[in-house]
Amino acid sequence: MKAQSAIEYLSTYGWTILIIAIVLVTLYTLGVFSPSNYVLTYCTFPADFSCQSSYLTKNGILSVNIQQLTSSPIIITAIGCNSNSTPSHMVTFSGSSQINLNIGGNVSISGNGVTPLLCYSNGTVFTGPIGSSYRGFVIINYTTVETFFTHVIVGQLSQKVLMLSTTTSITSTSSTATSTTSTTSTATSTTTSTSTSTSASTSTSTTTTSTSTGTTTSTSTSTSTSTSASTSTSTTTTSTSTSTSTSTTTSTSTTIQYLQFGFNSIGSTSYPTTSAGDTAVEATDTNPAQTYWWKIGSPVTGTINSITIYISKSSGNLLAGIYSDSGGTPSALLATTASVAAGSAGAWQTIPLTTSYYANGQTLWIAVQSSVTNVASMAYKTAYPTLYTYYYYYRSGLTYGTLPNPAGASSDVKAKYSSYLNVASIEGYAKCTKVTGAAGTADSVSFYAHNAGNFRLAIYSDSSGPSSKLWESGSTAVSGAPSWQAVSISTGTPTSLTTSAVTYWLCWQVGTANSLPSYTSGSASTGSYISQAYGSFPATWTGGTLTSEDWSEYVTYH
């Protein structure tokens, strides 16, 4: 009976067990149980960059599609793939391989046309069989077009090796990937079981034969001999599975090359100046330590950054300032220097103001306070009978270190000191630099600012100097000085501008006495300026004065 039960069990569940075995064999053949199929694949970058796609070949060549989402067009200068975030084994881009990306643009990179983009692991090129995994970092060096600042951004990569193994092109504006998979599996199983038993008994025996056809025969003999035979046959089962899939993905991106014309070097705030005051070395007068004022003979217009004094005694300290005029006497304190030690005797000493001051045609007084006698050089008016515009006041009894406000001066003496204001033509002027343009569409105008304040920009045509206004910006506040300040053409008037390979003049105004623009000495007639109250630029540039001044300003175009 037990044998019969076993046979019946196999007959009932044998097909189920067989089907399960076939399924398991098929899944194994397809690689479902391979650990490599469960490797987490990703390519991620910090904000402003996005990895659109990536794949890695068995010989270590990486191809990535990068999208840039910064606030400025960029130039990708190098890329690398390493098991650590150190920028090594970088593939560089220059010349014809330079990668220029507009805001939102993307590009596929797998090398620079000569050197493939290889992934390194512990200093050697990574290689691995298909299905193996690689984890590391993608490092990108890039330059912001509008500021020329360089940056490094690092992304993380976890990638499974794919079948491709050939070197792909430098960069691609379109990419196509096709994958085809075909799987065929066959499983055959045949099982035959035969059991025979013979027994003798005084009773009647029954012989039973069971086959897969379902036929049963019983026989009884008088010899009381019983024979039982059981045969179970499972026919051959063949299972064939074929799967074919083909996927094609095509992505297209447009690479725009951004270029510049103009003066894109950073200068300084050492501006050209004129002198307002007495530039002669006067005779030394013996006088006690006190505070002195003397009037500058002509009205002053321009930005004053410093005061220069001739030193007759190299000892003690000096403090200088600028005062307004009221009825021919010094009045309100307008600007001051810090207290400084007197310089070398017999030499001029320039002392910067703590805050620049803009004078708009004003009559001004220079004040000097000294901690010891006879530090500054001065002469009495009696030696200069024709210089009646110079007046000298002094005030005794003041403690050194603070200039009074108002002056409260007394004791009028007709004399003057060897001292003068250094006046730059910055605020209250519009200035331009001559540049050679290029054919294209202008995108922005960039201006280098050393300090905070407001500025305006413009582009003029050329006719032996600035001529007709072609474009201008509105008033713009400096953001993050010192740095390049980019103003989009679309925010100005007109909102678009097409340029040619002709001469242009790039112009600026500032609405502050701060040392804002960036200056470099140029060649004769490369600069021009006019007196201009801060506001809209004139439609036509008239009465300009040519100079050798270059100012840091350039146009970005494509």
Buried (B, 14 or more C-beta within 10 A) or exposed (E): EEEEEEBEEBEEEBEEEBBEEBEEBBEEBBEEEEEBEEBEEEBEBEEBBBBBBBBBBBBBBBBBBBBBEBEBBBBBBBBBBBBBBEBEBBBBBEEEBBBBBBEEBBBBBBBBEEBBBBBBBEEEBBBBEEBBBBBBBBBBBBBBBBBBEEBEBBBBBBBBBBEBEEBBBBBBEEBEBEEEEEEEBEBEBEEEEEEEEEEEEEEEBEBBBBEEEEEEEEEEEEEEEBBBEBEBEBEEEEBEEEEEEEEEEEBEBEBEBBEBBBBBEBBEBEBEBEEBBBEEBBEBBEBEBBBBBBBBBEEBBBBBBBBBBBBBBBBBBBBBBBBBBEEEBBBEBBBBBEBBEBBEEEEBBBBBBEEBBBBEEBBBBBBBBBBBBBBBBBBBBEEBEEBEEBBBBBBEEBEBEEBBEEBEBEEEBBBBBBBBBBBBBBBBBBBBBBBEBBEBEBBBBBBBBBBBBBBBBBBBBBEEBBBEBBBBBEEBEBEEBBBBBBBBBEEBEEEEBEBEEEBBBBBBBBBBBBBBBBBBBBEEEBBBBBBBEBEBBBEEBEEBEBBEBBBBBBBBBB
